[in-house]
């Protein structure tokens, strides 16, 4: 089912997300996202929000295995101000 606000607390306890943003001297910004699935049910897709100053971006992960993890890398527009940044679990489909 599609991730819904009614079930958000359950899903957030079963899916842990982390991110690492790297700013390069040429202005590029890359964010590496990792999702850890603690449940026994595979996740077909996750949407992770990346909030940088006044800009919002999204990372999309697919096929997160049960009791496993998935990773993706997002390249943001040059000059994006991601100091600081915050990630959030914005949605998913199980």
Secondary structure by P-SEA (a helix, b strand, c coil): ccccccaaaaaaaabbbbbbbbbcccbbbbbbbbbbbcccbbbcbbbbbbbcccbbbbbbbcccccccbbbbbbbccccccccbbbbbbccccc
